[in-house]
């Protein structure tokens, strides 16, 4: 009982002196979600970060004005808030700015569009964002093509890479074709799609070149939980390429009775719900967020996310970079897309990026000497991936989803303090990933190939 008596005496003394014990609550370190050895990280999906609140870890900067949308885990499109990063329960949607050149992207019964063998009715269905702003395109009973196309082709630059897209939902017609071509329809690219296919390879064809057009890529994204093809849902269909040397471009959506069959006898009742048509410059690569228009062109907002207080990353002698992201679609051309960048100067940096060949690349630039490690295996659209880059002088390891490239050659690492950090993009609003960044983290120690591979495979 002596210890109790001593405690009571001390407490009485404190009360007499008006000095009271202070209860201090400290937050436990969220080791359950941080990767091995990480001392800094942001989990965008669950809105958590370490060691400070997310607002103190990441700096969001809209690079341009405008509206843009991002997908949620339920497959719904949500508009961005002007002053905040485009973060949903899928993660941070990184995207460069672009301009939708189509002046009526949702009103398909206006003079901007011409329906042939079909009729368009505006505001007839719920759109991917939940609003009653989608149109229906219903075929008539004639035999021939059933389609809708831009009435007047858009003015573009000869041989300019373009990206064309539209949101569709089957309503009797399960297949179709998206075409990006010049005013005559002779030069450009097209791709056939099938909403009943249960694989991405079957959901859209690789694409066809028309005349002297150049095909970059074709892509389809189902908007449903898990982004599963073959389920009843909205799809975004994308085709990227050039219309050759033509200086005009038009978008055409064909209904089809089977994959590749766009001339057939209509039944007067089948068709598709359509919404959100877009053509934008694709010079800088990527599938841009949708920008709605109603009488004039509209820019999508470009986003830029960087880490505050980059000096907290110490010097770039050794460490480990971790990234988890949702791959939205294939890379059609250079430049590469950046996932995470630690930069000291333009000649000293460490980078986790996606190459034009759809592969993960870990790059170190040490005083102008660039060494890159490229993993095997290509990326699949609408798939969650993990990647990690462990670096130390003479011991570099790069891995994602089981593919590992370990480089034990004498490769140096930059010794300069980190002055800039890019999350989901490079600096100066360039090289955006156009993917959804879910988690980023950093460790001040090189964890090595075995450790980072284990983390990558643990998701």
C-alpha positions in Angstrom: 0.0 0.0 0.0 3.0 2.3 0.3 3.0 3.0 -3.4 -0.6 4.1 -3.2 0.2 6.5 -0.3 3.0 8.0 -2.3 0.8 8.5 -5.3 -1.9 10.3 -3.2 0.7 12.6 -1.7 2.1 13.6 -5.1 -1.4 14.2 -6.4 -2.3 16.3 -3.4 0.9 18.3 -4.0 0.0 18.9 -7.6 -3.5 20.0 -6.8 -2.2 22.5 -4.2 0.2 24.0 -6.8 -2.6 23.9 -9.5 -0.5 21.6 -11.7 -2.6 18.9 -13.2 -1.6 15.8 -15.1 -2.0 16.3 -18.9 -3.5 13.5 -20.9 -1.8 13.3 -24.3 -3.3 11.3 -27.1 -1.1 10.2 -30.0 -2.3 8.5 -33.2 -0.9 5.1 -33.8 1.2 4.7 -36.9 -1.0 3.1 -39.6 1.5 0.3 -40.4 -1.3 -1.9 -41.7 -1.4 -0.1 -45.0 2.0 1.4 -45.4 4.5 -0.8 -47.4 7.6 -2.2 -45.8 9.9 0.5 -44.3 7.8 3.4 -45.6 7.9 6.6 -43.6 5.7 8.6 -45.9 2.6 7.7 -47.8 -0.8 8.7 -49.2 -3.7 6.3 -49.5 -6.1 8.1 -51.8 -8.8 5.4 -51.9 -9.3 5.4 -48.1 -8.4 9.1 -47.6 -5.6 8.6 -45.2 -1.9 9.5 -45.1 1.2 9.4 -43.0 2.8 11.1 -41.1 0.6 14.3 -41.6 -3.0 14.7 -42.9 -3.2 14.4 -46.6 -3.6 18.1 -47.1 -0.1 18.6 -45.6 1.4 15.9 -47.8 0.1 16.6 -51.3 -0.3 19.9 -53.2 -3.0 19.9 -55.8 -2.8 22.5 -58.6 -5.4 22.8 -61.5 -3.2 23.5 -64.5 -6.2 24.8 -66.5 -9.8 25.8 -66.0 -12.6 23.6 -67.1 -14.7 20.6 -66.1 -13.8 17.0 -65.9 -15.2 13.7 -64.7 -13.7 10.7 -63.0 -15.1 7.2 -62.3 -16.1 5.9 -58.9 -15.9 2.3 -57.8 -19.6 1.9 -58.6 -19.0 2.9 -62.2 -20.5 6.3 -61.9 -19.0 9.5 -63.3 -18.5 12.3 -60.8 -17.6 15.9 -61.7 -14.5 17.4 -60.2 -14.7 20.2 -57.6 -12.7 23.2 -58.9 -10.4 23.6 -55.9 -9.7 20.0 -55.0 -8.0 17.1 -56.6 -10.1 14.7 -58.6 -10.2 11.9 -56.0 -12.9 9.3 -55.7 -13.1 5.9 -54.0 -11.0 4.6 -56.8 -8.1 7.0 -56.2 -6.6 10.1 -57.6 -7.4 10.5 -61.3 -4.4 12.2 -62.9 -5.0 13.8 -66.3 -3.7 16.4 -68.7 -5.9 19.1 -70.0 -7.5 18.8 -73.4 -10.2 20.5 -75.4 -13.4 18.8 -76.6 -13.7 20.1 -80.2 -17.3 18.8 -80.6 -19.6 21.7 -79.8 -22.7 19.6 -78.9 -21.5 16.6 -77.0 -24.8 15.5 -75.6 -27.5 17.0 -77.8 -27.6 14.6 -80.7 -30.9 15.8 -82.2 -29.3 19.2 -83.0 -27.9 20.4 -86.3 -24.4 19.4 -85.1 -25.3 15.8 -85.8 -27.0 13.9 -88.7 -28.7 10.6 -88.2 -29.0 8.2 -91.1 -31.3 5.2 -91.0 -32.0 6.1 -87.4 -33.4 8.8 -85.1 -31.9 10.5 -82.1 -34.0 11.7 -79.0 -32.3 13.8 -76.4 -32.7 13.6 -72.6 -34.3 10.2 -73.0 -32.1 8.1 -70.6 -30.0 8.4 -67.5 -26.4 9.3 -68.3 -23.3 7.8 -66.6 -23.3 10.7 -64.2 -26.9 9.9 -63.2 -28.5 12.9 -64.9 -31.3 12.5 -67.5 -29.1 13.9 -70.3 -28.4 10.8 -72.4 -29.9 10.4 -75.9 -31.2 7.4 -77.6 -30.3 6.4 -81.1 -33.0 4.1 -82.5 -32.7 2.4 -86.0 -35.6 2.6 -88.5 -36.9 -0.3 -90.5 -34.8 0.3 -93.6 -32.0 -1.9 -95.0 -28.6 -0.2 -94.9 -26.5 1.6 -92.4 -28.0 3.0 -89.2 -25.6 5.7 -87.8 -25.1 9.2 -86.5 -22.3 11.4 -87.6 -21.0 15.0 -87.2 -22.8 17.1 -89.8 -19.8 19.3 -90.4 -16.3 17.9 -90.0 -14.1 19.7 -87.5 -11.1 21.7 -88.6 -7.8 20.0 -87.6 -4.2 19.9 -88.4 -2.9 17.5 -91.1 -1.5 14.3 -89.6 -2.4 15.5 -86.1 -3.0 12.6 -83.6 -6.6 12.7 -82.4 -8.6 10.9 -79.7 -12.3 10.2 -80.3 -14.7 8.8 -77.8 -18.3 8.3 -76.9 -20.3 6.7 -74.1 -22.8 4.0 -75.2 -25.3 1.6 -73.6 -26.9 -1.2 -75.5 -30.7 -1.0 -76.0 -31.5 -3.7 -78.4 -28.3 -3.4 -80.4 -25.4 -5.0 -78.7 -22.6 -4.2 -81.2 -21.4 -1.2 -83.0 -18.5 0.7 -84.7 -16.8 3.9 -83.8 -15.1 5.7 -86.7 -12.8 8.7 -86.7 -12.2 9.9 -90.3 -12.1 12.8 -92.6 -15.2 14.4 -94.1 -15.4 11.8 -96.9 -14.9 8.9 -94.6 -12.0 7.7 -96.7 -9.1 8.3 -94.4 -8.9 7.6 -90.7 -9.4 4.7 -88.2 -12.3 2.7 -86.9 -12.9 -0.1 -84.3 -15.8 -2.6 -83.8 -17.1 -3.2 -80.3 -19.3 -5.8 -78.6 -21.0 -5.2 -75.3 -21.7 -8.9 -74.8 -18.0 -9.9 -74.8 -16.6 -10.9 -71.4 -13.0 -10.1 -72.2 -11.3 -6.9 -73.3 -9.8 -8.5 -76.3 -13.3 -9.5 -77.4 -15.0 -6.2 -76.4 -13.2 -4.1 -79.0 -11.2 -4.9 -82.1 -7.6 -3.7 -82.5 -8.8 -1.2 -85.0 -8.8 -0.7 -88.8 -7.0 1.8 -90.9 -9.0 3.6 -93.5 -7.0 5.0 -96.5 -3.9 6.8 -95.3 -5.0 7.1 -91.7 -2.7 6.0 -88.9 -4.0 3.8 -86.0 -2.6 4.4 -82.5 -5.0 2.4 -80.3 -8.5 1.4 -79.6 -9.9 1.1 -76.1 -13.2 0.3 -74.2 -14.0 0.9 -70.6 -17.1 -0.6 -68.9 -18.6 1.6 -66.3 -19.6 -0.8 -63.6 -18.2 -2.1 -60.3 -14.9 -3.8 -61.1 -15.1 -2.5 -64.7 -16.1 -6.0 -65.9 -16.9 -6.3 -69.7 -20.0 -8.2 -70.8 -22.3 -6.8 -68.1 -25.2 -4.5 -68.7 -23.6 -1.0 -68.2 -22.4 2.1 -69.9 -19.1 1.8 -71.9 -16.7 4.4 -73.1 -15.5 3.5 -76.5 -12.2 5.2 -77.6 -10.3 5.2 -80.9 -7.1 7.1 -81.4 -5.2 7.9 -84.6 -4.8 10.3 -87.5 -7.0 11.1 -90.5 -3.9 11.2 -92.7 -3.1 14.5 -94.4 -6.7 15.7 -94.2 -7.4 18.9 -92.3 -10.8 17.9 -91.1 -12.2 15.1 -88.9 -15.6 13.7 -88.1 -16.9 11.1 -85.6 -19.4 8.5 -86.7 -21.2 5.9 -84.5 -22.7 2.9 -86.4 -25.2 0.4 -85.0 -24.4 -3.2 -85.9 -26.4 -6.4 -86.1 -23.2 -8.4 -85.4 -19.5 -7.5 -84.9 -18.4 -5.9 -88.2 -21.9 -5.9 -89.8 -23.1 -2.3 -90.1 -25.4 -2.7 -93.0 -28.6 -4.7 -92.2 -32.4 -4.6 -92.1 -33.4 -2.5 -89.1 -36.4 -3.5 -86.9 -37.5 0.0 -86.0 -37.0 -0.3 -82.2 -33.5 -1.4 -81.4 -30.5 0.9 -80.8 -28.3 2.4 -78.1 -28.3 5.1 -75.5 -25.5 7.6 -76.3 -23.8 10.4 -74.4 -20.6 12.4 -74.1 -19.0 12.5 -77.6 -15.5 13.9 -77.7 -12.7 14.6 -80.1 -9.5 16.1 -78.7 -5.9 16.6 -79.7 -3.9 13.5 -78.8 -0.4 14.9 -79.3 0.6 14.3 -75.7 -0.9 10.8 -75.5 -3.5 9.5 -73.2 -7.3 9.1 -72.8 -8.5 12.5 -71.6 -11.4 13.0 -69.2 -14.7 14.0 -70.8 -15.6 17.7 -71.1 -19.4 18.3 -71.8 -20.2 21.0 -74.4 -23.4 22.8 -75.3 -22.7 25.2 -78.2 -19.0 25.8 -78.0 -15.8 23.8 -77.4 -14.8 23.1 -73.8 -11.5 22.4 -72.1 -11.1 19.7 -69.6 -9.3 20.6 -66.4 -5.7 19.4 -66.1 -4.6 18.3 -62.7 -1.2 18.3 -61.1 -0.3 16.7 -57.7 3.0 17.1 -56.0 4.3 16.5 -52.5 4.8 19.3 -50.1 8.1 19.8 -48.4 10.1 17.6 -50.8 13.2 17.9 -48.6 11.6 15.3 -46.3 12.7 12.7 -48.8 16.3 13.5 -47.8 19.0 12.7 -50.4 18.4 10.3 -53.2 21.2 8.0 -52.1 19.0 5.0 -51.4 15.3 4.4 -50.8 12.2 2.6 -52.1 9.3 4.0 -54.1 5.9 2.3 -53.9 2.9 2.9 -56.2 -0.5 1.2 -56.6 -2.6 2.4 -59.5 -5.6 1.5 -61.7 -4.5 1.1 -65.3 -7.2 2.8 -67.4 -6.0 2.0 -70.9 -3.1 1.3 -73.3 -0.4 3.8 -74.1 -0.7 4.7 -77.7 2.5 6.7 -78.2 5.2 8.7 -76.6 5.7 10.4 -74.3 5.8 7.9 -71.4 3.5 8.3 -68.4 4.9 9.1 -65.0 3.6 7.4 -61.8 6.1 8.8 -59.2 9.0 11.2 -59.6 11.7 12.2 -57.2 13.7 15.0 -58.7 16.8 16.9 -57.6 17.6 18.6 -60.9 16.9 17.9 -64.6 20.0 15.7 -64.6 19.4 14.0 -61.2 16.2 12.1 -60.6 14.5 8.8 -59.9 11.4 7.8 -61.8 8.7 5.1 -61.9 7.0 5.3 -65.3 5.0 3.5 -67.9 6.6 3.2 -71.4 5.1 3.6 -74.8 5.3 -0.2 -75.0 2.9 -0.7 -72.1 5.7 -1.8 -69.7 6.8 -0.5 -66.4 10.2 1.3 -66.4 12.3 2.3 -63.4 14.8 5.0 -64.3 17.7 6.7 -62.5 19.4 9.8 -63.9 22.7 10.3 -62.1 24.4 13.5 -63.3 23.1 13.0 -66.8 23.8 9.2 -67.0 20.4 7.5 -67.4 19.9 3.8 -66.6 16.5 2.2 -67.0 15.2 -1.2 -66.0 12.2 -2.5 -68.0 10.0 -5.2 -66.6 8.6 -7.9 -68.7 4.8 -8.3 -69.2 2.4 -5.8 -70.6 -0.3 -4.0 -68.8 -4.0 -4.9 -69.1 -6.7 -2.1 -69.1 -8.9 -1.6 -66.1 -6.6 -3.6 -63.8 -5.1 -2.7 -60.4 -1.3 -2.9 -60.4 1.4 -2.5 -57.8 4.9 -1.5 -58.6 8.0 -0.7 -56.5 11.5 0.6 -57.2 14.3 -0.2 -54.6 17.5 1.8 -55.3 21.0 2.0 -53.8 24.4 2.4 -55.4 25.1 -0.8 -57.3 21.8 -2.5 -56.2 18.6 -1.6 -58.0 15.4 -3.6 -58.2 12.3 -2.9 -60.2 9.1 -5.0 -59.9 5.4 -5.0 -60.6 2.8 -7.8 -60.1 5.4 -10.6 -60.1 7.6 -9.3 -62.9 11.0 -8.4 -61.5 14.1 -6.8 -63.0 17.1 -6.7 -60.6 20.1 -4.7 -61.8 23.2 -5.2 -59.7 25.6 -3.4 -62.0 27.5 -0.4 -60.7 24.7 2.1 -61.1 24.9 5.3 -59.0 22.1 7.2 -57.5 21.7 11.0 -57.3 23.2 12.5 -54.1 21.3 15.8 -54.3 18.4 16.7 -52.0 15.0 16.2 -53.5 13.6 19.5 -54.7 10.4 18.3 -56.4 8.1 15.3 -56.2 5.5 14.5 -58.9 2.5 12.2 -58.1 0.9 10.8 -61.2 2.7 13.2 -63.5 6.0 14.8 -64.3 6.7 18.4 -63.6 5.4 21.4 -65.5 2.1 19.6 -66.1 3.6 17.1 -68.4 3.7 13.3 -68.7 0.5 12.7 -66.7 -0.2 9.1 -66.1 -3.9 9.4 -67.2 -4.4 6.5 -64.7 -5.9 6.4 -61.2 -3.3 6.6 -58.5 -4.4 4.7 -55.5 -1.4 4.7 -53.1 2.0 6.2 -53.1 4.7 5.7 -50.5 8.4 6.1 -49.9 11.0 4.4 -47.7 14.4 6.0 -46.9 16.0 2.5 -47.1 16.5 0.3 -50.2 14.2 -2.7 -49.4 15.6 -5.0 -52.0 14.0 -7.2 -54.7 12.6 -9.9 -52.4 10.9 -7.5 -50.1 9.3 -5.3 -52.8 8.2 -8.3 -54.8 6.4 -9.7 -51.7 4.6 -6.4 -51.2 3.6 -6.2 -54.9 2.1 -9.7 -54.8 0.3 -9.2 -51.5 -2.6 -7.1 -52.8 
